[in-house]
Amino acid sequence: MIKDKQEEDEKQTTLKESAKDDFYKADISDKTKQLLGTLPTRKKKILNEKDENPFFKKIKEEVANKA
């Protein structure tokens, strides 16, 4: 019985997958889809903050000077 429930859960699409399907099925222009695809994600924002962080900047400069 537990295995049956697990199999049902695996068959159902995840929220992320269904949202992606709905996004591509939605009746919006290709330009709007393209613009929405270029929005920054949280992961990219975190990476950019590390690059702009003065501590990391100083370390990069020291490594560059040693090389």
N, C-alpha and C positions, 0 to 999 in steps of 0.2 A: 504494500500500500504506500509506503514511504517512497519507494523507488518510482511508482507511478506518478506521484506528485512531483518528484524531482524531474522526471521526463517531461511532464507538462510545463514546468517552469522553464526548462531548456528550450522547448519548442516556441514559447511565447517570445515575441520580439522585445528587446529592451527599450526603455524609454528613449534612449539616445538614437537607436536605429529607427524607431517609429517617427521621431522628430525629424530626422534626416530625410526619411521617405516623404513625410508631409511637406517638408521644405521644397523638395524637387517637384512634387505634384502641385504645389501652390501656383496660382495663376498670377505670377509677377513677371516683370520683364527680365530679360537676360542681363541687362545692365545693372538692375537692382541686385540680382543674385551675385553678380561679379563684385559689386561694392560691398555686399554683406560678407562675402568670402574674404575680403581684405581687412576686415576689422581685427584689431589685435586681440589675442587671447591672453588669459591670465598668465599662462606659462611664458609667453613671449615678453610680457611686461616684467616678470621676475628676472628673466635673463637680461633685459635692458637695464634694470636697476643695478645689477651686479656690475655691468660694464661701466655705468656712470658713478658707481660708488668710489669715493676717493681712495679708500684703502686698497681696493682691487686695482685701481689706476696706478697707484704708487708701486705696487708689486709688479705690475706689467712693465713699468718704466725701469725698475731695477733689473728685471730679467733681460730686458732689451739692452741695457747698458753693459751687462756682463757678457752678452753674446757678441 
